[in-house]
Amino acid sequence: MEGEDEEVKKRRMVEARARNISHNVRCTECGSQSIEDSQADIAILLRKLIRDEIQSGKTDKEIFKKLEEDFGETVLYAPKFDMQTAALWLSPLLVAGAAAGVWAYNKHRQRTNVHIMALNLVRGVPLTPKEKETMLDLLTPPPSPRGAPSSWWKRWLGQ
C-alpha cells in the first residue's frame, strides 16, 4: 500500500514538473502556443521527451539546455539575458525613461516660463513679443477640434 502511494506521488511529481517545463517551451510548429497547449505532433513528441528526461533523472535546467541545443533559443519563452538580448530586455526601460525625461523637461520648462513671466509682470518689466505670444498661448483655452490650428501649430509649420 505504501509502495503504491510512493509511486503515485512520484508520478504526480513527474507530471507537475513536465507541465511546468512544457508551459515554458514554445511549439516549433505553431509558434504562438506552448507545447503544453498545442496538439501538433511535434508538441506531443516534445512532451513525451520531457517526461522521459525527467524519469531518467535530469534536472529542469538540463532539460531546457537540451531543448535549446536541439531547437535553438527561440524554443524557450524566456530567452537568456546576454549581450545579444540586452537591447530586447532593456528597451522598455529605456523608452519609459526617455518618456519620463521628456515629460519632466516639458513640465519644468512650462512652469519656469510662466513663473518668470509672472515675476516680470509684477516687477513691471515689459515682456518681449515672444514672451507675450507664449503667455497668450498658455492662457488661451484650446480651440475646438474643428477650429483653426493653434499658434504653436502654426509656428511648427512655419506659417
Salt bridges, closest charged atoms under 4 A:
GLU15 OE2 - ARG19 NE 3.23
GLU15 OE2 - ARG51 NH2 2.75
GLU36 OE2 - ARG19 NH1 2.77
ASP52 OD2 - LYS48 NZ 3.14
GLU53 OE1 - LYS58 NZ 2.91
ASP60 OD1 - ARG17 NH2 2.70
GLU68 OE2 - LYS80 NZ 3.43
ASP70 OD2 - LYS66 NZ 3.18
GLU133 OE2 - ARG155 NH1 2.89
ASP137 OD2 - ARG155 NH1 2.85
